[in-house]
Amino acid sequence: MSSPTLAVIGGSGFYSFLDEPREVEVDTPYGAPSAPLALGSVGGREVAFLPRHGAGHAFPPHRINYRANLWALASLGVRQVLAPCAVGGLQETTPPGALVVPDQLVDRTSGRVQTFVESGAAHAPFADPYCPTLRSALLDAAPGAVDGGTMVVIEGPRFSTRAESRSYAAQGWSLVNMTGHPEAVLARELGLCYATVALVTDLDAGVETGGGVDQAAVFASFAAHLERLKGVLADAVARAPLPAADGCVAWLDAVDPRHRPDRGLTRD
Ligand SMILES: [Zn+2]
């Protein structure tokens, strides 16, 4: 078996992806990832799968060890990450059931460790937080998906107030989520290509007129669309070109080797 060069990080309600996977326990300088990594084949490619929240949703968004998750994947040889997630919709253009491949994010988390950098000058370029190549693969795999949009990532675990939600919508942002940051920037720091596909499970509190967002409705909506999302991901895996030295990794070449955030990782 060759080592996996692509990984899928499953979000809420998305705890398995591969048929008859081999499980590997991986430790990292940052501790253990959310779960053992599952390895298997999809569309002729070796793929790693990691449930972001751990088995049985052990880790809420603010307690996920994002650094361990990304480091563990990279240490196995992964260079591309597809990161599905559940989101609330903030605009009429992103109704429940829609799939969205966002092109921007806004960080409204607080207190999360969001870097591997501990010394020196290593400032990851993040103007475009998602890999354009992987975004294209996801859009090609999901006809009808919304191309682009801004996802605001909140600290959670509570949902937004109506006032917060209205203020996000007023900015023109289209999605709200609790896990997209720091996952995306940690991937960039390790030179991994990374893109997300978001499933809109509900309208956020400022948009809908009922009793606000509730967890049961979010999980039920996600479950209803899970098989469709898995199909899109399998197709995107098959469509994704093999890893190439694009801008997601090339920026590291300009960083002093003593201060590279990925120092200590072995890379093919
Ligand atoms: Zn890339």
py3Dmol code that shows the C-alpha trace and the ligand (Angstrom):
import py3Dmol

protein = """\
ATOM      1  CA  MET A   1       0.000   0.000   0.000  1.00  0.00           C
ATOM      2  CA  SER A   2       1.314   3.433  -0.888  1.00  0.00           C
ATOM      3  CA  SER A   3       0.948   6.219   1.623  1.00  0.00           C
ATOM      4  CA  PRO A   4      -2.065   8.532   1.330  1.00  0.00           C
ATOM      5  CA  THR A   5      -1.460  11.929  -0.290  1.00  0.00           C
ATOM      6  CA  LEU A   6      -5.037  13.138   0.186  1.00  0.00           C
ATOM      7  CA  ALA A   7      -7.197  13.297   3.297  1.00  0.00           C
ATOM      8  CA  VAL A   8     -10.808  13.975   4.140  1.00  0.00           C
ATOM      9  CA  ILE A   9     -11.601  15.519   7.530  1.00  0.00           C
ATOM     10  CA  GLY A  10     -15.225  14.738   8.310  1.00  0.00           C
ATOM     11  CA  GLY A  11     -17.321  17.195  10.311  1.00  0.00           C
ATOM     12  CA  SER A  12     -20.338  16.862  12.590  1.00  0.00           C
ATOM     13  CA  GLY A  13     -22.306  13.724  11.766  1.00  0.00           C
ATOM     14  CA  PHE A  14     -19.631  12.520   9.347  1.00  0.00           C
ATOM     15  CA  TYR A  15     -17.674   9.869  11.196  1.00  0.00           C
ATOM     16  CA  SER A  16     -16.754   7.343   8.477  1.00  0.00           C
ATOM     17  CA  PHE A  17     -15.922   7.520   4.780  1.00  0.00           C
ATOM     18  CA  LEU A  18     -13.919   4.468   3.728  1.00  0.00           C
ATOM     19  CA  ASP A  19     -14.915   0.846   3.172  1.00  0.00           C
ATOM     20  CA  GLU A  20     -12.929  -1.586   5.310  1.00  0.00           C
ATOM     21  CA  PRO A  21     -10.338   0.982   6.383  1.00  0.00           C
ATOM     22  CA  ARG A  22      -7.045   0.207   8.032  1.00  0.00           C
ATOM     23  CA  GLU A  23      -6.650   2.197  11.225  1.00  0.00           C
ATOM     24  CA  VAL A  24      -3.379   3.770  12.292  1.00  0.00           C
ATOM     25  CA  GLU A  25      -2.630   5.400  15.608  1.00  0.00           C
ATOM     26  CA  VAL A  26      -0.462   8.465  15.100  1.00  0.00           C
ATOM     27  CA  ASP A  27       1.124  10.589  17.777  1.00  0.00           C
ATOM     28  CA  THR A  28       2.421  14.094  17.176  1.00  0.00           C
ATOM     29  CA  PRO A  29       4.496  16.717  19.033  1.00  0.00           C
ATOM     30  CA  TYR A  30       1.121  18.333  19.810  1.00  0.00           C
ATOM     31  CA  GLY A  31      -0.546  15.237  21.210  1.00  0.00           C
ATOM     32  CA  ALA A  32      -2.973  12.788  19.683  1.00  0.00           C
ATOM     33  CA  PRO A  33      -5.337  13.664  16.828  1.00  0.00           C
ATOM     34  CA  SER A  34      -9.100  13.443  17.324  1.00  0.00           C
ATOM     35  CA  ALA A  35      -9.117   9.738  16.402  1.00  0.00           C
ATOM     36  CA  PRO A  36      -6.949   7.060  14.803  1.00  0.00           C
ATOM     37  CA  LEU A  37      -6.508   7.764  11.092  1.00  0.00           C
ATOM     38  CA  ALA A  38      -8.490   5.520   8.759  1.00  0.00           C
ATOM     39  CA  LEU A  39      -6.729   4.598   5.516  1.00  0.00           C
ATOM     40  CA  GLY A  40      -8.291   3.159   2.394  1.00  0.00           C
ATOM     41  CA  SER A  41      -8.727   3.525  -1.322  1.00  0.00           C
ATOM     42  CA  VAL A  42     -11.180   5.868  -3.095  1.00  0.00           C
ATOM     43  CA  GLY A  43     -11.272   6.211  -6.851  1.00  0.00           C
ATOM     44  CA  GLY A  44      -7.882   4.525  -7.147  1.00  0.00           C
ATOM     45  CA  ARG A  45      -6.200   6.856  -4.661  1.00  0.00           C
ATOM     46  CA  GLU A  46      -4.985   6.121  -1.182  1.00  0.00           C
ATOM     47  CA  VAL A  47      -6.935   8.363   1.160  1.00  0.00           C
ATOM     48  CA  ALA A  48      -6.784   9.104   4.870  1.00  0.00           C
ATOM     49  CA  PHE A  49      -9.936   9.921   6.801  1.00  0.00           C
ATOM     50  CA  LEU A  50     -10.158  11.668  10.147  1.00  0.00           C
ATOM     51  CA  PRO A  51     -13.390  12.530  11.971  1.00  0.00           C
ATOM     52  CA  ARG A  52     -12.734  16.082  13.157  1.00  0.00           C
ATOM     53  CA  HIS A  53     -14.725  15.703  16.362  1.00  0.00           C
ATOM     54  CA  GLY A  54     -13.423  12.213  17.175  1.00  0.00           C
ATOM     55  CA  ALA A  55     -15.403   9.029  17.582  1.00  0.00           C
ATOM     56  CA  GLY A  56     -18.886   9.756  18.873  1.00  0.00           C
ATOM     57  CA  HIS A  57     -18.275  13.520  18.668  1.00  0.00           C
ATOM     58  CA  ALA A  58     -15.984  13.494  21.707  1.00  0.00           C
ATOM     59  CA  PHE A  59     -14.485  16.928  21.014  1.00  0.00           C
ATOM     60  CA  PRO A  60     -16.593  20.087  20.698  1.00  0.00           C
ATOM     61  CA  PRO A  61     -15.296  22.709  18.243  1.00  0.00           C
ATOM     62  CA  HIS A  62     -13.262  24.667  20.802  1.00  0.00           C
ATOM     63  CA  ARG A  63     -11.589  21.529  22.206  1.00  0.00           C
ATOM     64  CA  ILE A  64     -10.426  19.945  18.945  1.00  0.00           C
ATOM     65  CA  ASN A  65      -6.658  19.552  18.768  1.00  0.00           C
ATOM     66  CA  TYR A  66      -6.393  21.125  15.322  1.00  0.00           C
ATOM     67  CA  ARG A  67      -2.591  21.129  15.339  1.00  0.00           C
ATOM     68  CA  ALA A  68      -2.404  17.414  16.129  1.00  0.00           C
ATOM     69  CA  ASN A  69      -4.971  16.631  13.427  1.00  0.00           C
ATOM     70  CA  LEU A  70      -3.109  18.452  10.654  1.00  0.00           C
ATOM     71  CA  TRP A  71       0.334  17.307  11.785  1.00  0.00           C
ATOM     72  CA  ALA A  72      -0.788  13.671  11.978  1.00  0.00           C
ATOM     73  CA  LEU A  73      -2.115  13.781   8.417  1.00  0.00           C
ATOM     74  CA  ALA A  74       0.985  15.519   7.062  1.00  0.00           C
ATOM     75  CA  SER A  75       3.259  13.044   8.834  1.00  0.00           C
ATOM     76  CA  LEU A  76       1.643  10.217   6.847  1.00  0.00           C
ATOM     77  CA  GLY A  77       2.434  11.978   3.565  1.00  0.00           C
ATOM     78  CA  VAL A  78      -0.875  13.793   3.062  1.00  0.00           C
ATOM     79  CA  ARG A  79      -0.541  16.944   0.946  1.00  0.00           C
ATOM     80  CA  GLN A  80      -4.164  17.672   0.060  1.00  0.00           C
ATOM     81  CA  VAL A  81      -7.077  18.019   2.473  1.00  0.00           C
ATOM     82  CA  LEU A  82     -10.777  18.110   1.674  1.00  0.00           C
ATOM     83  CA  ALA A  83     -12.625  19.413   4.713  1.00  0.00           C
ATOM     84  CA  PRO A  84     -16.427  19.118   4.641  1.00  0.00           C
ATOM     85  CA  CYS A  85     -18.349  20.897   7.371  1.00  0.00           C
ATOM     86  CA  ALA A  86     -21.852  21.777   8.522  1.00  0.00           C
ATOM     87  CA  VAL A  87     -22.752  25.458   8.419  1.00  0.00           C
ATOM     88  CA  GLY A  88     -25.588  27.843   9.074  1.00  0.00           C
ATOM     89  CA  GLY A  89     -26.787  29.914   6.129  1.00  0.00           C
ATOM     90  CA  LEU A  90     -26.771  33.703   6.457  1.00  0.00           C
ATOM     91  CA  GLN A  91     -28.230  34.660   3.067  1.00  0.00           C
ATOM     92  CA  GLU A  92     -31.144  33.596   0.897  1.00  0.00           C
ATOM     93  CA  THR A  93     -28.583  32.408  -1.651  1.00  0.00           C
ATOM     94  CA  THR A  94     -27.398  29.742   0.809  1.00  0.00           C
ATOM     95  CA  PRO A  95     -30.603  27.960   1.926  1.00  0.00           C
ATOM     96  CA  PRO A  96     -30.716  24.716   3.914  1.00  0.00           C
ATOM     97  CA  GLY A  97     -29.551  21.797   1.770  1.00  0.00           C
ATOM     98  CA  ALA A  98     -27.221  23.932  -0.336  1.00  0.00           C
ATOM     99  CA  LEU A  99     -23.618  22.886  -0.835  1.00  0.00           C
ATOM    100  CA  VAL A 100     -21.175  25.778  -0.852  1.00  0.00           C
ATOM    101  CA  VAL A 101     -17.480  25.891  -1.705  1.00  0.00           C
ATOM    102  CA  PRO A 102     -16.443  29.087   0.086  1.00  0.00           C
ATOM    103  CA  ASP A 103     -13.520  31.177  -1.090  1.00  0.00           C
ATOM    104  CA  GLN A 104     -13.035  33.328   2.002  1.00  0.00           C
ATOM    105  CA  LEU A 105     -13.203  33.013   5.758  1.00  0.00           C
ATOM    106  CA  VAL A 106     -13.395  35.412   8.689  1.00  0.00           C
ATOM    107  CA  ASP A 107     -11.983  34.354  12.049  1.00  0.00           C
ATOM    108  CA  ARG A 108     -14.191  35.240  15.002  1.00  0.00           C
ATOM    109  CA  THR A 109     -12.815  32.539  17.280  1.00  0.00           C
ATOM    110  CA  SER A 110     -10.938  33.394  20.452  1.00  0.00           C
ATOM    111  CA  GLY A 111      -8.340  31.618  22.509  1.00  0.00           C
ATOM    112  CA  ARG A 112      -7.551  28.859  20.032  1.00  0.00           C
ATOM    113  CA  VAL A 113      -3.962  28.011  19.212  1.00  0.00           C
ATOM    114  CA  GLN A 114      -3.786  28.930  15.547  1.00  0.00           C
ATOM    115  CA  THR A 115      -0.160  28.463  14.560  1.00  0.00           C
ATOM    116  CA  PHE A 116       2.790  26.092  14.568  1.00  0.00           C
ATOM    117  CA  VAL A 117       5.166  29.069  14.571  1.00  0.00           C
ATOM    118  CA  GLU A 118       7.049  29.519  17.815  1.00  0.00           C
ATOM    119  CA  SER A 119      10.078  31.534  16.707  1.00  0.00           C
ATOM    120  CA  GLY A 120      11.306  33.668  13.846  1.00  0.00           C
ATOM    121  CA  ALA A 121       9.518  35.175  10.880  1.00  0.00           C
ATOM    122  CA  ALA A 122       7.144  32.727   9.221  1.00  0.00           C
ATOM    123  CA  HIS A 123       4.038  34.597   8.107  1.00  0.00           C
ATOM    124  CA  ALA A 124       1.778  32.360   6.049  1.00  0.00           C
ATOM    125  CA  PRO A 125       0.123  34.073   3.065  1.00  0.00           C
ATOM    126  CA  PHE A 126      -3.615  33.747   3.668  1.00  0.00           C
ATOM    127  CA  ALA A 127      -5.290  36.236   1.340  1.00  0.00           C
ATOM    128  CA  ASP A 128      -6.860  33.249  -0.373  1.00  0.00           C
ATOM    129  CA  PRO A 129      -7.319  30.708   2.397  1.00  0.00           C
ATOM    130  CA  TYR A 130      -8.422  27.832   0.173  1.00  0.00           C
ATOM    131  CA  CYS A 131      -6.502  25.951  -2.513  1.00  0.00           C
ATOM    132  CA  PRO A 132      -7.860  26.909  -5.968  1.00  0.00           C
ATOM    133  CA  THR A 133      -7.118  23.454  -7.397  1.00  0.00           C
ATOM    134  CA  LEU A 134      -9.069  21.626  -4.711  1.00  0.00           C
ATOM    135  CA  ARG A 135     -11.899  24.167  -4.900  1.00  0.00           C
ATOM    136  CA  SER A 136     -12.216  23.389  -8.618  1.00  0.00           C
ATOM    137  CA  ALA A 137     -12.274  19.645  -7.941  1.00  0.00           C
ATOM    138  CA  LEU A 138     -15.064  20.105  -5.385  1.00  0.00           C
ATOM    139  CA  LEU A 139     -17.105  22.359  -7.678  1.00  0.00           C
ATOM    140  CA  ASP A 140     -16.738  19.930 -10.583  1.00  0.00           C
ATOM    141  CA  ALA A 141     -17.891  17.116  -8.298  1.00  0.00           C
ATOM    142  CA  ALA A 142     -20.919  19.023  -7.023  1.00  0.00           C
ATOM    143  CA  PRO A 143     -23.044  20.450  -9.842  1.00  0.00           C
ATOM    144  CA  GLY A 144     -25.279  23.148  -8.431  1.00  0.00           C
ATOM    145  CA  ALA A 145     -22.954  23.947  -5.547  1.00  0.00           C
ATOM    146  CA  VAL A 146     -22.537  27.629  -4.740  1.00  0.00           C
ATOM    147  CA  ASP A 147     -19.138  28.813  -5.964  1.00  0.00           C
ATOM    148  CA  GLY A 148     -17.624  31.168  -3.409  1.00  0.00           C
ATOM    149  CA  GLY A 149     -18.771  32.998  -0.334  1.00  0.00           C
ATOM    150  CA  THR A 150     -17.398  33.998   3.013  1.00  0.00           C
ATOM    151  CA  MET A 151     -17.606  31.690   6.020  1.00  0.00           C
ATOM    152  CA  VAL A 152     -17.366  33.344   9.415  1.00  0.00           C
ATOM    153  CA  VAL A 153     -15.987  30.987  12.052  1.00  0.00           C
ATOM    154  CA  ILE A 154     -17.285  31.607  15.565  1.00  0.00           C
ATOM    155  CA  GLU A 155     -15.913  30.256  18.825  1.00  0.00           C
ATOM    156  CA  GLY A 156     -18.998  28.288  19.857  1.00  0.00           C
ATOM    157  CA  PRO A 157     -20.086  25.927  21.167  1.00  0.00           C
ATOM    158  CA  ARG A 158     -23.171  28.110  21.497  1.00  0.00           C
ATOM    159  CA  PHE A 159     -24.980  29.265  18.400  1.00  0.00           C
ATOM    160  CA  SER A 160     -25.124  32.958  17.460  1.00  0.00           C
ATOM    161  CA  THR A 161     -27.527  35.491  18.909  1.00  0.00           C
ATOM    162  CA  ARG A 162     -29.893  37.107  16.436  1.00  0.00           C
ATOM    163  CA  ALA A 163     -27.932  40.355  16.631  1.00  0.00           C
ATOM    164  CA  GLU A 164     -24.639  38.596  15.940  1.00  0.00           C
ATOM    165  CA  SER A 165     -26.156  36.674  13.078  1.00  0.00           C
ATOM    166  CA  ARG A 166     -27.691  39.814  11.544  1.00  0.00           C
ATOM    167  CA  SER A 167     -24.368  41.620  11.794  1.00  0.00           C
ATOM    168  CA  TYR A 168     -22.595  38.775   9.964  1.00  0.00           C
ATOM    169  CA  ALA A 169     -25.257  38.766   7.263  1.00  0.00           C
ATOM    170  CA  ALA A 170     -25.019  42.553   6.932  1.00  0.00           C
ATOM    171  CA  GLN A 171     -21.339  42.185   6.099  1.00  0.00           C
ATOM    172  CA  GLY A 172     -22.342  40.083   3.124  1.00  0.00           C
ATOM    173  CA  TRP A 173     -20.951  36.913   4.679  1.00  0.00           C
ATOM    174  CA  SER A 174     -22.887  33.837   3.658  1.00  0.00           C
ATOM    175  CA  LEU A 175     -22.011  31.036   6.094  1.00  0.00           C
ATOM    176  CA  VAL A 176     -21.360  30.587   9.810  1.00  0.00           C
ATOM    177  CA  ASN A 177     -19.408  27.677  11.264  1.00  0.00           C
ATOM    178  CA  MET A 178     -17.330  26.720  14.341  1.00  0.00           C
ATOM    179  CA  THR A 179     -14.400  24.649  12.999  1.00  0.00           C
ATOM    180  CA  GLY A 180     -13.074  26.226   9.800  1.00  0.00           C
ATOM    181  CA  HIS A 181     -10.476  28.172  11.739  1.00  0.00           C
ATOM    182  CA  PRO A 182      -7.728  27.493  12.702  1.00  0.00           C
ATOM    183  CA  GLU A 183      -7.904  24.330  10.573  1.00  0.00           C
ATOM    184  CA  ALA A 184      -7.401  26.183   7.276  1.00  0.00           C
ATOM    185  CA  VAL A 185      -4.435  28.263   8.418  1.00  0.00           C
ATOM    186  CA  LEU A 186      -2.688  25.337  10.088  1.00  0.00           C
ATOM    187  CA  ALA A 187      -2.965  23.453   6.803  1.00  0.00           C
ATOM    188  CA  ARG A 188      -1.362  26.414   5.010  1.00  0.00           C
ATOM    189  CA  GLU A 189       1.439  26.567   7.577  1.00  0.00           C
ATOM    190  CA  LEU A 190       2.285  22.937   6.821  1.00  0.00           C
ATOM    191  CA  GLY A 191       2.126  23.577   3.080  1.00  0.00           C
ATOM    192  CA  LEU A 192      -0.990  21.474   2.608  1.00  0.00           C
ATOM    193  CA  CYS A 193      -3.547  22.211  -0.078  1.00  0.00           C
ATOM    194  CA  TYR A 194      -6.877  22.659   1.703  1.00  0.00           C
ATOM    195  CA  ALA A 195     -10.451  23.393   0.663  1.00  0.00           C
ATOM    196  CA  THR A 196     -13.810  23.012   2.302  1.00  0.00           C
ATOM    197  CA  VAL A 197     -17.266  22.087   1.090  1.00  0.00           C
ATOM    198  CA  ALA A 198     -19.982  23.335   3.405  1.00  0.00           C
ATOM    199  CA  LEU A 199     -23.426  21.808   3.797  1.00  0.00           C
ATOM    200  CA  VAL A 200     -26.003  24.358   4.902  1.00  0.00           C
ATOM    201  CA  THR A 201     -28.058  22.660   7.622  1.00  0.00           C
ATOM    202  CA  ASP A 202     -30.226  25.582   8.749  1.00  0.00           C
ATOM    203  CA  LEU A 203     -30.766  29.291   8.483  1.00  0.00           C
ATOM    204  CA  ASP A 204     -28.916  31.121  11.219  1.00  0.00           C
ATOM    205  CA  ALA A 205     -30.778  32.951  13.981  1.00  0.00           C
ATOM    206  CA  GLY A 206     -30.795  36.367  12.337  1.00  0.00           C
ATOM    207  CA  VAL A 207     -32.263  35.034   9.107  1.00  0.00           C
ATOM    208  CA  GLU A 208     -34.943  32.624  10.259  1.00  0.00           C
ATOM    209  CA  THR A 209     -38.077  33.786  12.016  1.00  0.00           C
ATOM    210  CA  GLY A 210     -38.788  30.887  14.386  1.00  0.00           C
ATOM    211  CA  GLY A 211     -37.168  29.875  17.619  1.00  0.00           C
ATOM    212  CA  GLY A 212     -33.557  30.086  16.449  1.00  0.00           C
ATOM    213  CA  VAL A 213     -31.080  27.365  15.634  1.00  0.00           C
ATOM    214  CA  ASP A 214     -31.224  24.150  17.603  1.00  0.00           C
ATOM    215  CA  GLN A 215     -28.820  21.258  17.645  1.00  0.00           C
ATOM    216  CA  ALA A 216     -31.298  18.479  16.886  1.00  0.00           C
ATOM    217  CA  ALA A 217     -32.449  20.199  13.699  1.00  0.00           C
ATOM    218  CA  VAL A 218     -28.856  20.758  12.577  1.00  0.00           C
ATOM    219  CA  PHE A 219     -27.853  17.135  13.077  1.00  0.00           C
ATOM    220  CA  ALA A 220     -31.031  15.802  11.451  1.00  0.00           C
ATOM    221  CA  SER A 221     -30.467  17.996   8.416  1.00  0.00           C
ATOM    222  CA  PHE A 222     -26.871  16.880   8.146  1.00  0.00           C
ATOM    223  CA  ALA A 223     -27.865  13.214   8.355  1.00  0.00           C
ATOM    224  CA  ALA A 224     -30.416  13.702   5.561  1.00  0.00           C
ATOM    225  CA  HIS A 225     -27.735  15.011   3.218  1.00  0.00           C
ATOM    226  CA  LEU A 226     -24.769  12.903   4.336  1.00  0.00           C
ATOM    227  CA  GLU A 227     -24.837  10.317   1.551  1.00  0.00           C
ATOM    228  CA  ARG A 228     -24.967  13.074  -1.061  1.00  0.00           C
ATOM    229  CA  LEU A 229     -22.003  14.795   0.554  1.00  0.00           C
ATOM    230  CA  LYS A 230     -20.026  11.537   0.658  1.00  0.00           C
ATOM    231  CA  GLY A 231     -20.724  11.051  -3.053  1.00  0.00           C
ATOM    232  CA  VAL A 232     -19.459  14.539  -3.838  1.00  0.00           C
ATOM    233  CA  LEU A 233     -16.291  13.910  -1.846  1.00  0.00           C
ATOM    234  CA  ALA A 234     -15.608  10.557  -3.510  1.00  0.00           C
ATOM    235  CA  ASP A 235     -16.003  12.239  -6.891  1.00  0.00           C
ATOM    236  CA  ALA A 236     -13.776  15.139  -5.835  1.00  0.00           C
ATOM    237  CA  VAL A 237     -11.071  12.697  -4.713  1.00  0.00           C
ATOM    238  CA  ALA A 238     -11.159  11.092  -8.142  1.00  0.00           C
ATOM    239  CA  ARG A 239     -11.044  14.484  -9.875  1.00  0.00           C
ATOM    240  CA  ALA A 240      -8.316  16.056  -7.742  1.00  0.00           C
ATOM    241  CA  PRO A 241      -5.003  16.148  -9.607  1.00  0.00           C
ATOM    242  CA  LEU A 242      -2.030  14.644  -7.850  1.00  0.00           C
ATOM    243  CA  PRO A 243      -0.283  17.073  -5.509  1.00  0.00           C
ATOM    244  CA  ALA A 244       1.842  19.683  -7.245  1.00  0.00           C
ATOM    245  CA  ALA A 245       4.119  22.358  -5.822  1.00  0.00           C
ATOM    246  CA  ASP A 246       1.586  25.201  -5.938  1.00  0.00           C
ATOM    247  CA  GLY A 247       1.385  28.355  -3.849  1.00  0.00           C
ATOM    248  CA  CYS A 248      -0.035  26.476  -0.865  1.00  0.00           C
ATOM    249  CA  VAL A 249       3.393  24.947  -0.246  1.00  0.00           C
ATOM    250  CA  ALA A 250       5.790  27.124  -2.253  1.00  0.00           C
ATOM    251  CA  TRP A 251       5.687  29.994   0.269  1.00  0.00           C
ATOM    252  CA  LEU A 252       7.627  27.827   2.706  1.00  0.00           C
ATOM    253  CA  ASP A 253      10.682  27.981   0.431  1.00  0.00           C
ATOM    254  CA  ALA A 254      11.212  31.615   1.440  1.00  0.00           C
ATOM    255  CA  VAL A 255      11.153  30.878   5.171  1.00  0.00           C
ATOM    256  CA  ASP A 256      14.377  30.367   7.105  1.00  0.00           C
ATOM    257  CA  PRO A 257      14.602  26.572   7.584  1.00  0.00           C
ATOM    258  CA  ARG A 258      15.139  27.097  11.314  1.00  0.00           C
ATOM    259  CA  HIS A 259      11.738  28.772  11.571  1.00  0.00           C
ATOM    260  CA  ARG A 260       9.640  26.826   9.092  1.00  0.00           C
ATOM    261  CA  PRO A 261       6.385  25.788  10.768  1.00  0.00           C
ATOM    262  CA  ASP A 262       6.708  22.344   9.180  1.00  0.00           C
ATOM    263  CA  ARG A 263      10.259  21.700  10.422  1.00  0.00           C
ATOM    264  CA  GLY A 264      10.437  18.233  11.885  1.00  0.00           C
ATOM    265  CA  LEU A 265       7.984  16.838   9.360  1.00  0.00           C
ATOM    266  CA  THR A 266       9.391  14.368   6.901  1.00  0.00           C
ATOM    267  CA  ARG A 267       8.114  14.988   3.402  1.00  0.00           C
ATOM    268  CA  ASP A 268       8.444  12.930   0.250  1.00  0.00           C
TER     269      ASP A 268
END
"""
ligand_1 = """\
1
ZN
Zn -2.988 24.092 -3.293
"""
view = py3Dmol.view(width=600, height=400)
view.addModel(protein, "pdb")
view.setStyle({"model": 0}, {"cartoon": {"style": "trace"}})
view.addModel(ligand_1, "xyz")
view.setStyle({"model": 1}, {"stick": {}})
view.zoomTo()
view.show()
